[in-house]
């Protein structure tokens, strides 16, 4: 793997999860739910904000959700956003699956996206960690981008680098502190308030602008999209990035196209 230099700061705008796939995978339900809050309210809130700010994002969706909610996927794509794969039922990709299971789920998830009319472009492993055999299968299936990381990477406060990966893929990595769920639910020192999250994220953007680095933002419809204060914090961060003279706000596909 080799790093790719970037002389300007880049904010890669991404969205993870869609609908009830995670709940199905955890055994909490067995069917799709069009009234799931993230699906009903979170996705539309993101689409409205991104349209107002004229931003393009990459939405990483589970194959199961693509199969059951093709109308939502089409709405996202019709708004100009990219569709990526996020596993099948939001499995613990690196921890709970062997190579054979990962290969099967990549084929199944890719087939679901193709049925919905979207060829394979980008992948992000559920839980974030890549796991074995993933890159080989992604390359075989025709993916161009992997926005996963190796176990142990992604430490808060670090600056990831865009990577050229085996099989011709472009790696668009991330760090835990740029994930809304980590900030609001997982921080070891306690959950943050939206204003604190916005300040921290803008600080990361300033550092990226100074060094010409990458910041990958990951937000979730059911975490940020359903909460007015969190949406206001996200707006603040995105407007700060848009107005910054040394930051580009791009989708994962746009990041990869610059390599």
C-alpha angles and dihedrals in degrees: 000000000000130000122238117217120231118194095196129052114260129202109197107203115212140163125206132203133016131206126329102327092113092050091049091049091052092048096247094121139002105212143052118267120204089194095058103133096237091050096042099041111005100058094047090048091054093046092050093049095045091048092051092050093040093235130151120217138182114238112204107203132180116250091236090057092047088055094050101034107038089145091061092046090051091049091053093048093045088058088061100260129133124247119220133177122254103183124276108279098001091270122188086261103193099029108041104031133072123215093268093052092048090051092050094048092048090053092046095046092047090050090053091052091048091051088054089052101259123119118214114278113141137018135192119184115236106253087023101257116114104217127198125311092013099113093049093054094043090054092048091051093051102253118157101192136046115188094183129107137215119260110276095026127104098062113177113264096020123121113235122208130222105251138203103226132198114280093035096285124144114229116218103185131190142196129235096243091063092061117095094213091054091051096046101033114013111039110129090221094050139278117308128227117241093254091053091049092051092050092049094048093048089051089055090050092053090052091049091050091051094049099031092244140150127259116184113199117204119192130172129216092225094047108039103007095064097048123076096206093049091048089051089052091050091050090051092053094046094047089050090053094046092051094046112104093215102043129085119198108213143162119243090258092052090050091052092047089063093059 
